[in-house]
Amino acid sequence: LCCCEYVDRRGRRNHLVACCCDCEELDDGCDRWLTCRSLPPGALERIADTVADRLRVPWFSGAVKINVSLVPPLVLLPVFLHVASLHFLLGLIILTSLPVVVLWYYYLTHRRKERTLFFLSLGLFSLGYMYYVFLREVVPRGHVEYSQVVALTCGLILMLAALSRAKKDPGYLPIPAGNEKPSHQGLPNKSVRGSSIGLHGVSGAGSSRTVNGEAKGYCRMSAEQPAGVKKDWCTKCQLVRPARAGHCRLCGRCVRRLDHHCVWINSCVGEQNHQAFILALSFFMLTSVYGITLTLHTICRGQTPFVALLYCPGAYSDYSSALSFTCVWYCAIVTAGMGYILLIQLLNISYNVTEREARLALRDNTGRRLLGGLVIDTGQYNRGLLCNWGHFLSLGSSPPQRSAEDIV
């Protein structure tokens, strides 16, 4: 394939120049729309699939398909922020409607159980664009020192590094070779009682065999897997899940100590990346609050950041100040949302409960609501504040051992 050729969704060789050819469905749809006739069932889906398949850019080994969900944040966010900078009322309307639109899109994709890069694209582009506005509109005013710019840049780099680590393997359980259902004879009701690193109901105490990397035959208790906790069978992944593992419907995989599927990183948060996820949120909060403070000190001289956020008389005196002030409010809204997520995460860690376990406890009415409902204590893994945090900080430090028989 040359740089402008590609293989389309029907398996045929195509070219970027022919992107407007063979558009019978689109022509028929426009004709029906102009004549006020209804479209046949599935016509809009077929048109959308065709457009998405032809939205490509030239590349060395053939034209690369562009994910449609990446485009809206790159185009709409700068437009909305610049329009909001024209007048106070426009800023109020746009900054109020943006969170509503984002929540609506999240509900739409969550209901359809679809993975999307929209939120990851929105988050990364927001960071880059806010940093660009800060360097172009705030720093040239001369009130920000060089050391402060370096500190803000370092915080942004550290946050991106932690985010990159959080995007890696969250702790997926290995899928059996050939996706064949492994033998699970002796598992009553497709579940087995487990110990800290083993299964009691499968073999004797002296056995050293493993099931999916979980050593059997040990009875030492831990906060991770107390007595009475069951290892269950996943019918979709065809494997035995250890305690606290769960199946993600969006990723289609089972994850060790599954917390939740985060749309902002387009991945699950589990045993292997939960620490990096908390670290990325923490760096984001510190960097964002620091950047907001520096910008407000520059635009609204002589006022505290909180007062300046609510009342800044000279904010709309010129377009540069208006754009900076609008971006500050946009950052404040995003920071408030991420701060709430971080608060819930820290409370869950303090009580050693995951988001998935909290939802299941609410569904089965087996948990206790604490702190006004901010956290659900299941009481199953809670061993006290220090032990809970010690357990969280040790996540992923000792991967499960696999015997030679299991590897073979």
MINUGU-12895 format. One record per residue: x, y, z of N, C-alpha, C in turn. Coordinates in steps of 0.05 Angstrom, whole numbers, plus 32768, in hexadecimal, padded with zeros to 4 digits. Example, Ala and Ser with C-alpha at 12.3 -4.5 7.8 and 13.67 -1.06 7.14 Angstrom:
# MINUGU-12895
81087F8E809C80F67FA6809C81087FBE809C;81017FD3808E81117FEB808F81028001809D;
This chain:
# MINUGU-12895
80117FE88000800080008000801180198000;800A802D7FF0801780467FF1800C80568009;8016806E800D800E807D80257FF180858025;7FE48086800D7FC8808F800B7FB580788007;7FBE806080077FAD804980037FA6803B801D;7F90802D801E7F89801E80367F758008802E;7F717FF680417F5E7FE1803E7F457FE8804E;7F2F7FEC80417F177FF6804E7F097FE0805F;7EF37FE7806B7EE57FD4807D7ED97FBD806F;7ED77FBE80547ECD7FA880457EE37F96803A;7EFC7F9D80417F137F8D80397F1D7F94801D;7F147FAA80127F1C7FB17FF77F317FC77FF8;7F427FC77FE47F577FDC7FE27F4B7FF67FD9;7F51800C7FE77F4580257FE17F5A803B7FE2;7F5380547FDB7F65806A7FD97F5880837FE5;7F6880957FF17F5E80AD7FFE7F5080BF7FEA;7F5980BF7FD17F4D80D07FBD7F3080C77FB7;7F2A80AE7FBB7F0F80A47FB67EFD80A57FCE;7F0380B87FE17EF380B97FF97ED780C27FF4;7ED280D07FDE7EB780DA7FD77EA980C87FC3;7EB580B27FBC7EA8809F7FA97E98808A7FB7;7E86807E7FA97E7580687FB47E6680727FCD;7E5880887FCA7E4980937FE17E2B80907FDD;7E2280787FD37E0580757FCD7DF480787FE6;7DFE806D7FFD7DEE806F80157DEB808C801E;7E01809B801C7E0080B780247DEE80C78011;7DF080C17FF77DDF80CF7FE37DC280C97FE8;7DBC80AF7FEE7DA180A87FF37D9680B4800C;7DA880B680217D9F80C3803A7D9980E08036;7DAA80EF80277DA5810B80227D8C810F8012;7D8880FD7FFE7D7080FF7FEE7D5680FB7FFF;7D5780E880117D4080E380227D3C80FA8035;7D528106803F7D50811C80517D4481358044;7D4C813A802A7D418151801C7D24814D8014;7D1C813480107D00812E80097CEF81278021;7CFB812A80397CEC812580537CE281098055;7CF380F6804B7CED80DA804F7CFF80CE8064;7CF580B980727D0580AD80877D1A809B807C;7D308099808B7D47808980837D41806C8089;7D4C805980797D48803D807F7D5780358098;7D50802080A67D5D801880BF7D7B801280BA;7D8B801E80CC7DA8801980CB7DB7802A80B7;7DA9803D80A97DB7804D80957DCB806080A2;7DC4806D80B87DD6808080C57DEF807180CF;7DEC805980DA7E03804A80E47E15804380CD;7E0A803B80B67E1B8034809F7E2A804C8094;7E1C806380937E29807C808A7E3F8084809D;7E3A808280B77E4F808980CB7E67807680C9;7E62805C80C57E78804980C27E89804F80A9;7E7B805780937E8A805D807B7E9B8076807E;7E90808A808A7E9F80A3808E7EB7809E80A1;7EB2808F80B67EC8808A80C97EDE807980BC;7ED6806780AA7EEA8056809C7EFB80668088;7EEF807B807D7EFD808B80697F0C80A38075;7F0980A8808E7F1780BE809C7F3380B580A3;7F4680BA80917F6180AF80937F7580C5808B;7F8E80C180937FA480D2808C7FBA80C1807F;7FC980CC806C7FDF80BC80607FF480B58074;7FFF809C8070801480928081802680808071;803D8078807C8052806A806D804880508062;803A8040807380318025806A801480258062;8009803C805C7FED803D80557FDE80528066;7FC8805C805C7FB88070806A7FAF80668085;7FB28076809A7FAB806E80B57F90807980BC;7F7F806980C77F64807180CF7F65808380E8;7F56809880E77F5580AB80FD7F3C80A4810E;7F4080A181287F2A809D813A7F1980B6813C;7EFF80B481357EEE80CC81347EEC80D9814F;7EED80CA81647EE980D5817F7F0080E78188;7F1780E681797F2E80F7817F7F2A81138175;7F19811781617F18813181537F0881468162;7EF18141816D7EE18156817A7EF08167818F;7EFE815B81A27F0C816C81B57F21817E81A8;7F2F817581937F44818581867F38819D8178;7F1F819B816F7F1381B081607F0181C28171;7EF081B581817EDC81C4818F7EE681D381A8;7EF981C781B77F0281D381D07F0E81EF81CB;7F2181F381B87F2B820F81B47F16822281AA;7F03821881997EEE822981907EDC823281A7;7ED4822081B87EC2822781CE7ED0823A81E1;7EE9823581E77EF7824781FA7EFB826381EF;7F01826581D57F04827F81C97EE9828E81C8;7ED4828081C27EBA828D81C17EB2829581DE;7EB8828481F17EB1828B820D7EC082A38217;7ED782AA820A7EE782C082137EDC82DB8208;7EC882DA81F67EBE82F281EA7EAD830281FE;7E9E82F4820F7E8D830282227E8882F0823A;7E8282FE82507E7E82EF82697E6682DB8267;7E5082E4825B7E3982D282597E3E82BA8247;7E4D82BF82317E5582A8821F7E668294822F;7E79829E823F7E89828D824F7E79827D8263;7E65828A826F7E54827C82827E4482668275;7E39826B825E7E29825782507E3A82408247;7E518246823A7E628230822F7E6E82208245;7E79822C825A7E86821D82707E72820D8280;7E588215827F7E438205828D7E3A81EE827C;7E3A81F282617E3081DD82507E4581C8824A;7E5F81CF824B7E7381BB82457E7281A28257;7E7181A582727E6F818D82827E56817D827D;7E40818A82767E28817C82707E2B816B8257;7E38817682427E3C816782297E4F8150822E;7E648154823E7E77813E82437E6981288253;7E59812F82677E4B811A82767E37810C8265;7E2A811A82537E17810D82417E2580F9822F;7E3C810082247E4B80EE82137E5580D68222;7E5D80DB823B7E6680C4824C7E4F80B18251;7E3780BC82577E2080AA825B7E19809B8242;7E1B80A8822B7E15809B82127E278083820C;7E418088820F7E55807382097E54805D821F;7E4F806582387E4E8051824D7E35803F824A;7E1F804A82417E07803A823D7E0B80268226;7E1A802F82117E1F801D81FB7E37800B81FF;7E44800E82167E5C7FFE821C7E7180018206;7E76801A81FE7E8A801F81E97EA3802C81F5;7EBA802481EA7ED3803181F07ED7804981DE;7EE0805F81E87EE4807781D97EFE808681E2;7F0B809381CF7F2280A381D57F1B80C081D9;7F0180C781DA7EF980E381DC7F0380EF81F6;7F0080E1820C7F0780EC82267F2680EE8229;7F3480DA82207F5180DC82207F5C80F2820F;7F5080F581F77F57810B81E57F50812681F2;7F39812881FE7F318141820B7F4481488222;7F4B813582327F5D813A82497F7981438240;7F858134822D7FA0813A82257FA181558216;7F8D815A82047F8D817381F57F87818A8208;7F778186821C7F72819C822F7F8B81A3823E;7F9B818F82467FB4819582537FC781A58241;7FCA819B82287FDB81A982167FD281C5820F;7FB881C9820B7FAE81E382047FB081F7821B;7FAA81ED82337FAC81FF824A7FCA8208824F;7FDC81F5824A7FF881FC824D800182108238;7FF6820C821F7FFC821F820A7FF2823B8210;7FD9823D821A7FCE825782217FDE82648237;7FE68254824B7FF6825E82618011826A8257;801E825C824580388266823B8034827E8229;801E827F821A801B82948206800E82AD8212;7FFB82AA82247FEB82C1822E7FF382CA824A;7FFC82B7825B800182BE8277801F82C5827C;803182B48272804D82B88277805882D2826C;805082DA8254805B82F482498054830C8259;8041830B826B803A8322827C805083298290;8062831782958079831D82A68075831982C3;805F830D82CC805A830982E8806082ED82F1;806782DB82DE806D82BF82E4808B82BB82E2;809782B182F680B482AD82F680BB829482E6;80D5829382DE80DE827C82CF80DD826282DF;80E3826382F980E2824C830A80C58241830C;80B28253830C8096824A830D808D823C82F4;8097824682DD8091823882C4809D821C82C3;80B6821A82CD80C4820082CE80B581ED82E1;80AC81F782F8809D81E6830B808381DC82FF;807581EE82F0805C81E682E3806181D182CD;807681D582BE807D81C382A9808581A782B4;809481A782CA809C818E82D68084817F82E1;8071818D82ED8058818082F68049817482DF;8048818282C98039817782B18047815E82A6;8062815F82A580718147829B806D812F82AE;806E813482C8806B811E82DB804F811282D9;803B812482D58020811A82D2801C810982B9;8028811282A380278102828A803680E8828D;804C80E8829B805B80CF82A0804A80BB82B0;803D80C582C5802B80B382D5801380AA82C5;800980BC82B37FF280B482A27FFB809E828E;801380A18284801D808C8271801F8071827F;802880728298802A805882A7800E804D82AD;7FFB805F82B37FE0805682B87FD2804A82A0;7FDC805282887FD08047826F7FD9802B8269;7FED802182777FF8800682717FE67FF1827E;7FF07FD9827D7FE07FC282877FD57FC682A3;7FBB7FC682A77FB07FCA82C27FB17FB082D3;7FBA7F9A82C77FBA7F8182D57FA77F6C82C8;7FA77F6B82AD7F967F58829F7F9E7F3C82A7;7F8A7F2B82AB7F8F7F0F82B07F957F028295;7FA87EEF82947FAF7EE2827B7F987ED18271;7F927ED582577F7D7EC5824A7F887EAA8243;7F797E9482497F837E7982427F897E778224;7F9D7E67821D7FA67E6482017F8E7E5981F1;7F8A7E6681DA7F747E5D81C97F597E6481D4;7F587E7481EA7F3F7E7B81F67F2E7E6381FD;7F3C7E4D82047F2E7E34820B7F277E358228;7F117E29822F7F087E28824A7F187E14825A;7F297E1D826D7F397E0A827C7F297DF9828E;7F357DE382957F267DD082A77F227DDC82C2;7F097DDA82CC7F037DE482E77EF27DD082F6;7EFA7DB782F37EEC7DA283027EF27DA68320;7EDD7DA1832F7EE07DA4834C7EDA7DC08356;7ED27DD283437ECB7DED834B7EAD7DED8350;7EA37DEC83697E877DEC836E7E7A7E078366;7E647E0583567E567E1D834D7E697E31833F;7E7D7E2683317E907E3683227E9E7E4B8333;7EA37E45834C7EB27E57835D7EC17E468371;7ED77E51837B7EE87E43838E7EEF7E5683A4;7EF07E4B83BC7EF87E5B83D37F167E5F83D2;7F1F7E7883D87F3B7E7E83D57F487E8883EE;7F627E8583EF7F727E9084057F827EA883FA;7F977EB084087FA57EC884007FB27EC483E5;7FBD7EAD83DF7FC87EA983C47FC07E8D83BA;7FAA7E8283C37FA47E6783BB7F877E6083BA;7F817E4783B37F667E3C83B17F657E2583C4;7F507E2583D67F4E7E1083EA7F3F7DF883DE;7F2B7DFD83CD7F197DE783C57F227DD883AD;7F3A7DDC83A37F437DCF838B7F577DB98391;7F697DBE83A27F7E7DAA83A87F857DAB83C6;7F957D9883CD7F9E7D9783E97FB07DAD83F1;7FB67DAF840A7FC77DC584147FE37DC3840A;7FEC7DAC840280077DA983F9800B7DAC83DC;7FF67DB183CC7FF87DB483B080057DCE83A9;80157DCE839380237DE6838A801A7DEE836E;80047DE383647FFA7DEA83497FEE7E05834A;7FEB7E1183337FDF7E2C83317FC87E2C831D;7FB67E3E83217FA07E43830F7FA17E608306;7FA77E6582EC7FA97E8182E27FBD7E9182F2;7FD37E8482FA7FE87E9383087FE47E958326;7FCE7E8983307FC97E8B834D7FD27E72835A;7FE67E73836C7FF07E5B837A7FDB7E50838C;7FD97E35838D7FC57E28839E7FD37E1A83B5;7FC47E1883CB7FCE7E0783E07FD97E1783F8;7FD67E3183F87FE07E41840E7FC87E4E841D;7FCB7E5084377FB47E5984477FBB7E738456;7FD17E8084507FD87E99845E7FC47EAF8456;7FB97EBD846A7FA57ED184657FB27EEC8460;7FA47EFD84517FAE7F18844C7F967F2A8448;7F9B7F4484487F857F5784437F7A7F558427;7F8A7F4A84157F817F4983F97F6D7F3383F5;7F6E7F1D84047F5D7F0783FF7F577EF88419;7F447F0384297F3E7EF684437F2E7EDD843F;7F297ED084567F1A7EB784557EFE7EBB844B;7EF37EA8843C7ED87EAA84327ED57EB88418;7EEA7EC3840D7EE97ED183F37EEB7EBC83DD;7EDA7EBF83C97ED97EAB83B47EE87EB4839B;7EF47EA1838E7EFE7EA583737EE97E9A8360;7EE17EAB834D7ECB7EA3833B7ED47E9E831F;7EC37E9283107EC87E8B82F47EBD7E9F82E1;7ECD7EAA82CF7EC47EBD82BB7EBD7EAE82A2;7EA47EAF829B7E9A7EA182837EA47EAE8269;7EAA7EC8826A7EB37ED582517ED07ED1824C;7EE17ED382607EFE7ECF825D7F067EB28260;7EF37EA2826A7EF97E85826E7F107E808280;7F107E8C82987F257E8882AC7F1A7E8C82C8;7F2A7E8382DB7F237E8782F77F2E7EA18301;7F1D7EB3830A7F277ECD83137F2E7ECC8330;7F457ED883387F4C7EDA83547F397EEE8362;7F3C7EEF837C7F2B7F02838C7F307F1E8383;7F1A7F2E83837F1A7F4B837C7F1F7F50835F;7F237F3C834E7F257F4083327F097F438326;7F087F51830F7EEE7F5583027EF17F5682E4;7EDB7F5282D67EDA7F5382B97ED07F6F82B0;7EE07F7C829F7ED87F9682947EC97F91827A;7EB17F9B82797EA17F9882617EAB7FA88249;7EB97FBE824F7EC37FCF82397EDD7FC4822D;7EEF7FBB823F7F087FB082367F057F93822D;7EF17F8582387EEE7F6882317F027F56823E;7F0E7F5F82557F237F4F82637F1D7F508280;7F287F3C828E7F277F3B82AB7F407F4982B6;7F3D7F5982CB7F537F6982D67F557F6282F4;7F6E7F5F82FD7F747F5B83197F6C7F748329;7F5E7F70833F7F567F8583517F4A7F9D8341;7F367F9683317F2A7FAB831F7F1D7FC08330;7F247FD9832B7F177FF083387F017FFB8327;7F088004830F7EF4800E82FD7F00801282E1;7EF0801682CD7EFA801D82B37EF9803C82B0;7F10804882AD7F12806582AC7F12806F828F;7EFE807F82887EFC8089826D7F11809E8267;7F1D80AA827B7F3180BF82777F4C80B3826E;7F51809A82747F69808D826A7F6280768257;7F48807382527F3E805E823F7F4980438246;7F4A803D82607F54802382697F49801E8285;7F4D8005828E7F457FFE82A97F59800782BD;7F50800A82D67F61801082ED7F617FF782FE;7F787FEA83007F797FD1830F7F927FCF8320;7F9A7FB783267FB07FB283397FCA7FBE832F;7FD07FBD83157FEA7FC5830C7FED7FE48306;7FD67FF283037FD9800E82FB7FC98020830E;7FBE801683247FAF802783367FC0803C8344;7FD88035834B7FEA804883577FF1805F8344;7FF78057832B7FFE806C83177FE5807D8311;7FCE807283127FB58082830E7FB280978324;7FB6808F833D7FB580A283537FCB80B78351;7FE280AF83497FF980C183467FF380D68330;7FE780CD83197FE080DF83047FCC80F3830D;7FB780EA831B7FA380FC83267FAF81118339;7FC18108834A7FCE811A835E7FDF812F8350;7FEF8126833C7FFF813A832E7FEE814D831E;7FD8814383137FC6815583057FBA816A8317;7FB18162832F7FA6817583427FBA818B834A;7FD2818283517FE6819583597FEE81A88343;7FF2819E832A7FFA81AE83147FE481C1830C;7FCB81B7830C7FB481C883047FB081DF8317;7FB081D983317FAB81EE83457FC282028344;7FDB81F983407FF1820B833E7FEF821D8326;7FE78212830F7FE4822282F77FCD823682F9;7FB7822E83057FA0824083097FA98257831B;7FB8825183317FC1826683437FD4827A8335;7FE6827083257FF9828283177FEA82948303;7FD6828982F57FC7829882E27FB682AE82EF;7FA982A783057F9882BA83137FA982D08320;7FC082CA832A7FD282DE83357FDB82F2831F;7FDD82E883067FE682F982F07FCF830B82E6;7FB782FF82E37FA1830E82D77F94832082EC;7F90831683047F82832583197F96832C832F;7FA58341832A7FBA8348833D7FAE83528358;7FBA8349836E7FB2835283887F9B83438394;7F91832E83877F7A831F83927F8383028397;7F7682F683AB7F7B82D983B07F6F82C98399;7F7A82B183947F7082A1837E7F52829B8380;7F48829483987F2C828D839A7F1A82A58394;7F2182BD839F7F1282D583997F1482DC837C;7F2C82DA83707F3082E183547F2082CF8342;7F1D82B6834A7F0E82A383397EF082AB8337;7EE682B7834D7ECA82BF834D7EC682DC8344;7EDA82ED83497ED7830A83427EF283158339;7EF4831A83207F0D832583147F05833B8301;7F048354830A7EF9836A82FA7F07836E82DF;7F21836A82DE7F30836F82C57F33835782B3;7F23834282B87F27832A82A87F1F832D828B;7F0B833D82867F018341826A7F09835C825F;7F1F8368826A7F288381825F7F35837E8244;7F428368823F7F4D836282257F4A8344821F;7F4D833D82067F47832181FE7F5A830D820A;7F738315820D7F87830382197F7F82FC8236;7F78831082457F6F830A82617F5682FA8262;7F438300824F7F2A82F1824F7F2F82D38248;7F4082CE82357F4682B2822E7F5482A48245;7F6682B182527F7482A582697F60829F8280;7F4F82B282857F3B82AF829B7F2782988294;7F1F8296827B7F0D828182727F1B82668275;7F348264826E7F43824B82717F478244828E;7F4A825882A07F4B825382BC7F32824682C6;7F1B825182BE7F01824582C77EFE822982BB;7F06822482A37F05820982977F1681F682A7;7F2E81FF82AE7F4081EE82BF7F3481E982DA;7F2781FE82E67F1B81FA83007F0481E68300;7EF481E682EA7EDF81D282E87EEA81B682E6;7EFE81B382D47F0A819882D17F18818F82EB;7F2681A282F87F34819B83117F2181938327;7F0A81A083287EF58198833C7EEB817C8337;7EE78175831E7EDE815A83177EF38145831D;7F0C814B83167F218138831C7F278136833A;7F24814D83487F28814C83657F13813B8373;7EFB813B83697EE6812983747EEE810B836F;7EF7810583577F0080EA83517F1780E28363;7F2A80F383677F4180ED83787F3880E98395;7F2580FA839F7F1B80F783BA7F0E80DB83BE;7EFE80D383AB7EF080B983AD7F0580A383AD;7F1980A5839C7F2E8091839B7F3D808F83B5;7F4580A583C17F5480A583DA7F43809983F1;7F2980A083F17F18809484057F1580768402;7F12806D83E97F10805083E47F29804283EC;7F40804E83E67F5A804183EE7F5B8040840D;7F528054841B7F53805584387F42803F8444;7F2D803784367F1C802184407F2080078431;7F348007841F7F3B7FEF84107F237FE38401;7F177FF483F17F007FEC83E17F047FF783C5;7EFC7FE983B17EFD7FF283957EE27FFD838D;7EE2800C83767EC98017836C7EB780008364;7EC27FEB83587EB17FD483507EA47FC78369;7EB47FC3837E7EA97FB783967E947FC983A3;7E987FE383A27E847FF683AD7E6A7FF4839D;7E6B7FF283837E537FF083737E447FD68379;7E547FC0837B7E477FA683817E3A7FA7839D;7E487FB483B07E3D7FB683CB7E237FC683CC;7E227FDB83BC7E097FEB83BA7DF37FDB83AD;7DFA7FCC83997DE67FBC838B7DDA7FA6839D;7DEC7F9983AC7DE37F8383BE7DDC7F8D83DA;7DDF7FA783DE7DD87FB383F97DE87FA5840F;7E027FA3840B7E137F95841F7E287FA8842B;7E2A7FC084217E3E7FD3842B7E337FE9843D;7E457FF6844B7E3D800C845C7E458027844F;7E33803A844E7E38805484437E4680658459;7E5E806F84527E6D808084657E73809B8459;7E7780AF846A7E7E80CA84627E6A80D5844E;7E5080D284557E3B80DD84447E3880CE842A;7E3F80B584287E3D80A684107E5480A883FD;7E6A80B684057E8180B883F37E90809E83F0;7E8E808D84047E9C807384037E8A805D840E;7E8D804684027E7D802E840A7E91801A8416;7E8E801584307E9F8002843E7E927FE7843D;7E9E7FD4842E7E947FB9842D7E9C7FA98446;7EB17FB284547EBA7FA4846C7EC97F8A8467;7ECD7F84844D7EDA7F6A84467EF87F6B8446;7F037F82843E7F207F84843B7F2C7F9A844D;7F1B7FA9845B7F247FBF846C7F347FB58484;7F4D7FBD84867F5F7FB5849C7F6A7FCD84AA;7F5D7FE484A87F687FFC84B57F76800E84A1;7F78802784A77F82803B84957F9F8034848C;7FB1802F849F7FCD802B84987FD080118488;7FC37FFC84907FC57FE384827FB97FE58466;7FA37FF484637F977FF784497FA980068436;7FB6801B84407FC8802A842F7FE2801A8429;7FEB800B843D80027FFA84387FFC7FE58423;7FE47FDB84237FDC7FC7840F7FDB7FD483F3;7FD07FED83F27FCE7FFA83D87FEA800183CD;7FFC800A83DE8017801183D480277FF983CC;801F7FE183D4802D7FC983CC80207FBB83B4;800C7FC783A87FFE7FBB839180127FB7837A;80117FA0836D80227F9B8356803F7F96835C;80477F97837680637F93837D806C7F76837C;80597F64838180607F478381804C7F39836E;80527F36835580417F288342803E7F0B834A;80267EFF834480217EE4834C80357ED0833F;803F7EBE834E80527EAA834480447E958334;80517E8B831F80467E76830E80597E5E830F;804E7E478313805E7E2F831480677E2782F8;807B7E1682F780857E0C82DD80707DFC82CF;805F7DEE82DE804A7DDE82D180367DF082C4;802F7E0682D1801B7E1982C580267E2782AD;80407E2E82AD804C7E3B8297804D7E28827F;80547E0E828380557DFB826E80387DF78263;
